Amino acid sequence: MLQELTQSNNIVLLFSLLLIISVLVTKFSSRMGVPTLVLFILVGMVAGSDGLDIIYFDNAKLAQLIGVFALVIILFEGGLQTEWKNIKPIIKTSAILATLGVLITTTVVAVAAKYILGYSWLEGFLIGSIIGSTDAAAVFSVLKEKNIKMKIKSTLEAESGSNDPMAMFLTISVIQLIIGEQDNIWSLIGNFFWQMGIGLILGYVIGKIGEKAINHINLNTSGLYPLFAISFSFLTYGITSLFDASGLLAVYIAGIVIGNSDELTYRYSIFSFNEGFSWMAQIVMFVILGLFVFPSNLFTFDNITKGLFISVILMFIARPVAVFTNLIKSKYSLKEKLFLSWAGLRGAVPVVLAIFPMLAGLENSQAIFDIVFFVVLTSTLIQGSTITYMAEKLGVDDPQATKPVHSLELISIGKTNVEMVEYHVTKRNKIIGKNLEEIPLTDNTLVNAIIREEDIITPGGQTVIKNNDILYILVPKKKKRELIQILERNMEEKQSEIESKQQTETDKKASKKKGESQ
């Protein structure tokens, strides 16, 4: 009894230390230019049996279970943060990249694995299927703090949030073909449309039910609302899986539905909790995946050679071919397509999918896992660390990106129908230069405070709004959307003016440089 208690205490201690170390490394990731996901994996590898030999972990079934749980949390949080108004214009593009894009990527990698690495066709397609999708955890994490043009950022986030089901479907289908459980291609096609269609429907329906429940059930404490919300993500995945449909797609859709509710109760608390919970899920998942890897087996000459080859094919051929083929008639510029090609990060999903062949007992499952893991490491490290640089070079960065609008639920007004909105003013806002009396705010709305640089300003009617101001506005919940529309009115026209001015200055510099050279 005493020995079992001691072992439990040691596990708790190790878990806390790993979690603290993983959180602390995020502090240095931006300075080092290394994505946090890579550092989480390294923490796991160092703590594993091939590192400091603190923890021995080789349970494939448990690693897969933890991975799926983490992906549900991450996709739900990604859906909550996704604004429908941003993804609506690019939903068709993202859907094509999430389906045909994955299929094209899979095919290109499969051909390379067949003819150059010597794999069988089915093994080649299995590797391609596993690494065919961009990863939601990696994309959301890397792009979260980057000032990328909203159209490009929304395209990548919507694609990564919805293409995991396609990769999972292809992976499971190829495994079934290899072990002989499936030989009817038409049945596979029908199964695909069933999984996607039912996943979309159930995600929307359960999301709506969750939205109504959160807004209309009065709980005893505000701390229960975030837990109530996250419970619907697991409910969505569980129910959808019972119908043999795509649970991951359903979770992402449910998150979008709940997150875009205009009158979501305790929105800020729910969003903050899920953001922190998502970070914890990422940390646990990547540390566990790091523990699951044995560096002495992974970093062999054969694995490094094959992994580097597949990585090069994926980054410089497969992904660009998929993007340019599917967007050939789109309005995306050449530079935007190049950036979309480069930002197709791989992460947790391929590693979790790479565990499936092990669970199925396939002959070369270990070799496939090692190659996939190496591809994920190189993709996250090389592509993830150069996202900002490539965005600047290709001109798709947006230094004046619109800041998100937050609502703060104050304890004293928690039971009333008002919210405190935190609004960031950017150069796009036409309210810059106007005093508060000139801004037609909604009824019963009050600007309580303005943060300007490091000062707090008590606003009055003659207070003039400046760029980078942060406004704290008390507004009735029913008037919140109207308030945001007033604050952001004509922002697109303002952005067009800014872009036109920048283009004119660029043309002048180019003409001047050309004249000097002549």
C-alpha positions in Angstrom: 0.0 0.0 0.0 2.8 2.4 1.0 4.8 1.6 -2.1 1.8 2.2 -4.4 1.1 5.5 -2.7 4.8 6.5 -3.1 4.6 5.6 -6.8 1.5 7.8 -7.2 3.1 10.7 -5.5 6.2 10.3 -7.8 3.9 10.4 -10.9 2.2 13.6 -9.7 5.6 15.2 -9.0 7.0 14.2 -12.4 3.8 15.5 -14.1 4.0 18.8 -12.4 7.7 19.2 -13.2 7.2 18.4 -16.9 4.2 20.8 -17.0 6.2 23.6 -15.4 9.2 23.1 -17.6 7.0 23.0 -20.7 5.3 26.2 -19.8 8.6 27.9 -19.1 10.1 27.0 -22.5 7.3 28.9 -24.2 8.8 32.0 -22.7 12.0 31.5 -24.7 10.6 30.0 -27.9 9.9 33.3 -29.6 13.4 34.6 -28.6 15.0 31.5 -30.0 12.8 31.5 -33.1 11.8 27.9 -32.4 8.1 26.9 -32.4 6.9 25.9 -28.9 5.7 22.5 -30.2 9.2 21.4 -31.0 10.3 22.4 -27.5 7.5 20.3 -26.0 8.6 17.3 -28.0 12.2 17.8 -26.9 11.1 18.0 -23.3 9.5 14.6 -23.7 12.5 13.1 -25.5 14.9 14.4 -22.9 12.7 13.0 -20.1 12.4 9.6 -21.8 14.4 6.4 -21.5 16.9 7.5 -24.2 17.4 10.8 -22.4 17.5 11.2 -18.6 15.7 7.9 -18.3 13.1 9.5 -15.9 10.0 8.0 -17.6 9.7 4.9 -19.8 6.7 5.1 -22.1 5.9 2.8 -25.0 2.1 2.4 -24.7 0.8 3.0 -28.3 -2.9 2.7 -27.3 -2.6 5.2 -24.5 -0.6 7.6 -26.6 -3.3 7.5 -29.3 -6.0 8.0 -26.7 -4.3 11.1 -25.2 -3.7 12.4 -28.7 -7.4 12.2 -29.6 -8.5 13.8 -26.4 -6.0 16.6 -26.9 -7.1 17.1 -30.5 -10.7 17.5 -29.4 -9.8 20.2 -27.0 -7.5 22.0 -29.6 -10.0 21.9 -32.4 -12.8 23.1 -30.2 -10.7 26.1 -29.0 -9.8 26.7 -32.6 -13.4 26.8 -33.6 -14.3 29.1 -30.7 -11.6 31.6 -31.9 -12.7 31.4 -35.6 -14.9 34.3 -36.6 -17.5 33.3 -39.2 -17.3 36.7 -40.9 -13.6 36.0 -41.6 -13.9 32.5 -43.0 -17.2 32.9 -44.9 -15.5 34.5 -47.9 -12.8 31.7 -48.1 -14.9 28.7 -46.9 -14.9 27.2 -50.4 -11.2 27.5 -50.8 -10.5 26.0 -47.4 -12.9 23.1 -48.1 -11.1 22.3 -51.4 -7.7 22.4 -49.7 -9.0 20.3 -46.9 -10.2 17.5 -49.2 -8.7 17.6 -52.7 -5.6 19.3 -51.4 -5.0 16.4 -48.9 -5.6 13.8 -51.7 -3.1 15.5 -54.1 -0.5 15.8 -51.3 -1.0 12.1 -50.4 -0.7 11.0 -54.1 2.5 12.9 -54.7 4.2 11.6 -51.5 3.0 8.1 -52.4 4.6 8.2 -55.8 7.9 9.3 -54.3 7.8 6.6 -51.6 7.0 4.0 -54.3 9.6 4.8 -56.9 12.4 6.3 -54.8 12.2 4.7 -51.4 11.0 1.4 -52.7 7.8 1.0 -50.7 4.8 -0.8 -52.0 1.9 1.3 -53.4 -0.2 0.8 -50.4 2.6 1.6 -48.0 3.4 4.7 -50.0 -0.2 5.8 -49.9 -0.2 5.1 -46.1 2.7 7.5 -45.5 1.1 10.1 -47.8 -2.2 9.8 -46.0 -0.7 10.2 -42.6 1.2 13.4 -43.5 -1.3 14.7 -46.0 -3.1 17.2 -43.8 -1.9 20.4 -42.2 -2.1 20.3 -38.5 -4.5 22.4 -36.5 -2.4 22.4 -33.3 0.7 23.6 -35.2 -1.1 26.1 -37.4 -3.2 27.6 -34.5 -0.1 27.8 -32.3 2.3 29.3 -34.8 -0.2 31.8 -36.4 -1.8 32.9 -33.1 0.6 35.8 -32.5 1.6 36.5 -36.1 0.3 39.5 -38.0 -0.8 37.8 -41.2 -3.4 39.1 -43.6 -6.7 38.0 -42.4 -7.7 36.3 -45.7 -4.5 34.1 -45.6 -4.7 33.5 -41.9 -8.3 32.5 -42.0 -7.7 30.2 -45.0 -4.9 28.3 -43.2 -6.8 28.0 -39.9 -10.1 26.9 -41.6 -8.1 24.4 -43.7 -6.2 22.9 -40.8 -9.3 22.8 -38.6 -11.3 20.8 -41.2 -8.7 18.6 -43.1 -7.8 16.2 -40.3 -10.9 14.1 -41.0 -9.8 13.6 -44.6 -6.3 12.4 -43.4 -7.9 10.1 -40.8 -10.3 8.7 -43.4 -7.5 8.0 -45.9 -5.2 6.5 -43.3 -7.9 4.1 -41.9 -9.0 3.2 -45.4 -5.5 2.3 -46.6 -4.9 0.3 -43.4 -8.1 -1.6 -44.1 -6.9 -2.3 -47.7 -3.5 -3.6 -46.4 -5.0 -6.0 -43.9 -7.8 -7.1 -46.3 -10.8 -5.7 -44.4 -11.9 -3.6 -47.3 -11.6 -4.1 -51.1 -14.5 -2.1 -52.5 -13.4 1.4 -53.6 -17.1 2.5 -54.0 -17.8 1.6 -50.5 -14.9 3.8 -49.4 -16.1 6.8 -51.4 -19.6 6.4 -49.9 -18.1 6.2 -46.4 -16.2 9.4 -47.0 -19.3 11.4 -47.9 -21.1 9.9 -44.9 -18.4 10.8 -42.5 -18.0 14.4 -43.8 -21.8 15.0 -44.2 -22.9 13.6 -40.9 -20.0 15.3 -39.2 -21.0 18.7 -40.5 -24.7 18.2 -39.6 -24.1 16.8 -36.1 -21.4 19.5 -35.4 -23.9 22.2 -36.2 -26.8 20.7 -34.4 -24.9 19.9 -31.2 -23.2 23.3 -31.4 -26.6 25.0 -31.5 -27.9 22.9 -28.6 -24.7 23.8 -26.6 -25.2 27.5 -27.4 -28.8 27.5 -26.2 -27.9 25.5 -23.1 -25.0 27.8 -22.1 -27.2 30.9 -22.6 -30.4 29.8 -20.9 -29.3 27.5 -18.0 -28.4 29.5 -14.9 -25.6 27.8 -13.1 -24.7 28.4 -9.5 -21.2 29.9 -10.3 -19.6 31.5 -13.3 -16.7 29.0 -13.1 -19.0 26.2 -14.3 -19.7 27.9 -17.7 -16.3 27.1 -19.2 -16.6 23.5 -18.1 -20.1 23.3 -19.4 -18.9 24.6 -22.8 -15.9 22.2 -23.1 -18.2 19.3 -22.2 -20.1 19.9 -25.4 -16.9 19.3 -27.4 -16.5 15.8 -26.0 -20.2 15.2 -26.3 -20.0 16.2 -30.0 -17.1 13.9 -30.7 -18.7 11.0 -28.8 -22.1 11.2 -30.5 -20.6 11.7 -33.9 -18.3 8.7 -33.5 -21.4 6.6 -32.6 -22.7 7.4 -36.1 -19.3 6.3 -37.6 -18.8 9.9 -38.8 -16.0 12.4 -38.4 -15.9 13.5 -34.8 -13.0 15.9 -35.3 -14.8 17.8 -38.0 -18.0 17.9 -35.9 -16.0 19.3 -32.9 -14.5 22.1 -35.0 -17.9 23.0 -36.4 -19.5 23.0 -32.9 -16.8 25.3 -31.7 -17.5 27.8 -34.6 -21.2 27.7 -33.8 -20.8 28.3 -30.1 -18.0 30.9 -30.5 -20.0 33.0 -33.0 -23.0 33.3 -30.8 -23.8 37.0 -30.4 -25.0 36.7 -26.8 -22.8 33.9 -25.4 -22.9 34.1 -21.6 -19.6 34.5 -20.0 -17.8 34.6 -23.3 -14.5 35.9 -22.0 -14.4 33.3 -19.2 -15.2 30.5 -21.7 -12.6 31.7 -24.2 -9.9 32.2 -21.6 -10.4 28.8 -20.0 -10.4 27.0 -23.4 -7.3 28.9 -24.5 -5.5 27.7 -21.3 -6.9 24.2 -21.6 -5.9 24.0 -25.2 -2.3 25.0 -24.3 -2.3 22.3 -21.6 -3.6 19.7 -24.1 -0.9 20.7 -26.6 1.8 20.4 -23.9 0.6 17.0 -22.6 0.1 15.6 -26.1 3.5 16.7 -27.5 5.4 15.7 -24.3 3.7 12.3 -24.5 4.6 11.9 -28.1 8.2 12.9 -27.3 8.3 10.3 -24.6 6.9 7.7 -27.0 9.9 8.3 -29.3 13.2 6.6 -28.8 15.9 8.9 -30.3 18.4 6.0 -30.6 16.0 4.3 -33.0 14.7 7.4 -34.6 18.0 9.2 -35.6 19.5 6.4 -37.6 21.1 7.1 -41.0 18.3 5.2 -42.8 15.5 7.1 -41.0 17.2 10.5 -41.4 17.8 9.9 -45.1 14.2 8.8 -45.8 12.7 11.4 -43.5 14.6 14.3 -45.1 13.7 13.0 -48.5 10.0 12.9 -47.7 10.2 16.3 -46.0 11.8 17.9 -49.1 9.1 16.3 -51.3 6.4 17.4 -49.0 7.5 21.0 -48.5 8.8 21.8 -52.0 6.7 19.7 -54.3 3.6 18.0 -52.8 2.2 20.9 -50.8 2.9 23.5 -53.6 1.3 21.3 -56.2 -1.8 20.8 -54.1 -2.1 24.5 -53.4 -1.5 25.8 -57.0 -3.6 23.1 -58.5 -6.6 23.7 -56.3 -6.3 27.5 -56.4 -5.6 27.9 -60.1 -8.8 29.9 -60.7 -8.8 31.7 -57.4 -8.2 35.3 -56.7 -5.1 34.6 -54.6 -1.9 36.2 -55.9 1.2 34.3 -56.7 2.9 35.4 -53.5 -0.2 34.4 -51.4 -0.2 31.0 -53.0 3.5 30.6 -52.2 2.9 31.5 -48.6 0.0 29.1 -48.3 2.3 26.4 -49.7 5.0 27.2 -47.2 2.7 27.5 -44.2 1.3 24.0 -44.5 2.7 22.9 -41.2 2.6 19.3 -40.0 2.3 18.5 -36.3 0.4 16.3 -33.8 -2.2 14.7 -36.2 0.4 12.9 -38.4 2.1 11.5 -35.3 -1.1 10.3 -33.8 -2.2 8.8 -37.1 1.2 7.2 -37.4 0.3 5.2 -34.3 -2.6 3.6 -36.1 -0.5 1.2 -38.2 1.2 0.0 -34.9 -2.2 -0.7 -33.4 -3.2 -2.6 -36.6 0.0 -4.7 -36.4 1.4 -3.8 -39.8 4.8 -5.1 -40.7 6.7 -1.9 -41.3 4.7 0.2 -38.7 7.8 1.2 -36.7 9.7 2.4 -39.8 6.6 4.4 -40.9 6.2 6.0 -37.5 9.9 7.0 -37.4 9.7 8.6 -40.9 6.5 10.5 -40.0 7.9 11.8 -36.8 11.1 13.0 -38.5 8.9 14.8 -41.1 6.9 16.5 -38.4 10.1 17.6 -36.6 11.6 19.1 -39.8 8.3 20.7 -40.9 7.6 22.3 -37.6 11.2 23.4 -37.1 12.0 24.7 -40.6 8.6 26.0 -41.7 7.3 27.1 -38.3 10.4 29.1 -37.5 10.4 31.0 -40.8 6.7 31.9 -41.0 7.2 35.5 -40.0 10.2 35.9 -42.3 8.3 34.4 -45.3 5.3 36.6 -44.6 7.4 39.7 -44.7 9.3 38.6 -47.8 6.1 37.7 -49.7 4.2 40.8 -48.5 1.4 38.9 -46.8 2.1 40.3 -43.3 -0.2 42.9 -41.8 1.3 45.0 -39.1 -2.0 46.8 -38.6 -4.0 43.6 -38.2 -7.3 44.1 -36.4 -7.1 43.2 -32.7 -9.7 40.8 -31.4 -12.6 42.2 -29.4 -12.8 40.8 -25.8 -15.7 41.0 -23.4 -14.9 41.1 -19.7 -17.5 39.7 -17.3 -17.2 41.7 -14.0 -18.3 39.9 -10.8 -20.5 42.8 -9.8 -22.4 42.7 -13.1 -22.2 39.0 -13.7 -26.0 38.5 -13.3 -27.0 41.5 -15.4 -27.3 42.0 -19.2 -24.2 44.2 -19.7 -20.6 43.4 -20.7 -17.3 45.3 -20.6 -15.9 45.3 -24.1 -12.2 45.7 -24.6 -11.6 47.3 -28.1 -8.2 47.9 -29.7 -8.1 50.9 -32.1 -5.9 50.5 -35.2 -5.1 52.7 -38.2 -8.0 51.2 -40.1 -10.6 52.8 -37.7 -12.2 56.0 -38.9 -12.9 57.0 -35.3 -9.3 58.1 -35.0 -9.1 61.8 -34.6 -12.7 62.1 -33.4 -13.8 62.9 -29.9 -16.2 60.7 -28.0 -19.1 63.1 -28.6 -18.7 62.7 -32.3 -19.0 58.9 -32.2 -22.6 57.8 -32.4 -22.4 55.1 -29.7 -25.5 52.9 -28.9 -27.9 53.8 -26.2 -26.9 53.1 -22.6 -23.2 52.7 -23.7 -20.4 54.2 -21.7 -16.7 54.4 -22.4 -15.2 53.8 -18.9 -11.5 54.0 -19.6 -8.9 54.5 -22.3 -5.4 52.9 -22.1 -2.9 55.0 -24.1 0.6 53.6 -24.1 1.3 53.2 -20.4 -1.3 55.7 -19.2 -4.9 55.3 -18.1 -7.1 58.1 -19.3 -10.5 59.0 -17.7 -12.5 59.8 -20.8 -14.8 62.8 -21.3 -16.9 64.0 -24.2 -14.0 65.9 -25.7 -11.4 63.1 -25.4 -9.9 62.4 -28.9 -9.4 58.8 -30.0 -5.9 58.0 -31.2 -4.2 55.0 -32.9 -3.4 52.1 -30.6 -5.8 53.2 -27.9 -7.6 50.5 -25.9 -11.1 51.4 -25.1 -13.1 49.8 -22.2 -16.8 50.2 -23.0 -19.7 49.1 -20.9 -22.5 48.1 -23.2 -25.8 46.1 -23.0 -25.3 42.6 -24.4 -28.0 43.1 -27.0 -26.2 46.2 -28.3 -22.8 44.7 -28.5 -22.9 43.8 -32.2 -24.3 47.2 -33.1 -21.5 48.8 -31.1 -18.7 46.8 -32.9 -20.3 47.7 -36.3 -20.2 51.4 -35.3 -16.5 51.2 -34.2 -15.5 49.3 -37.3 -17.6 51.1 -39.8 -15.9 51.8 -43.1 -12.8 49.9 -42.0 -12.5 48.2 -45.4 -12.6 51.6 -47.1 -9.9 52.9 -44.7 -7.7 49.8 -45.4 -8.1 50.3 -49.2 -6.9 53.9 -48.7 -3.9 52.7 -46.7 -3.0 50.0 -49.3 -3.5 52.4 -52.1 -1.2 54.9 -50.4 1.4 52.2 -49.8 1.3 51.1 -53.4 1.7 54.6 -54.6 4.8 55.1 -52.5 6.2 51.8 -53.7 5.6 52.8 -57.3 7.3 56.1 -56.7 10.3 54.4 -55.2 10.5 51.9 -58.1 10.3 54.7 -60.7 12.9 56.7 -58.9 15.2 53.7 -58.6 14.7 52.9 -62.3 15.4 56.5 -63.3 18.7 56.5 -61.3 19.8 53.2 -62.9 19.2 54.7 -66.4 
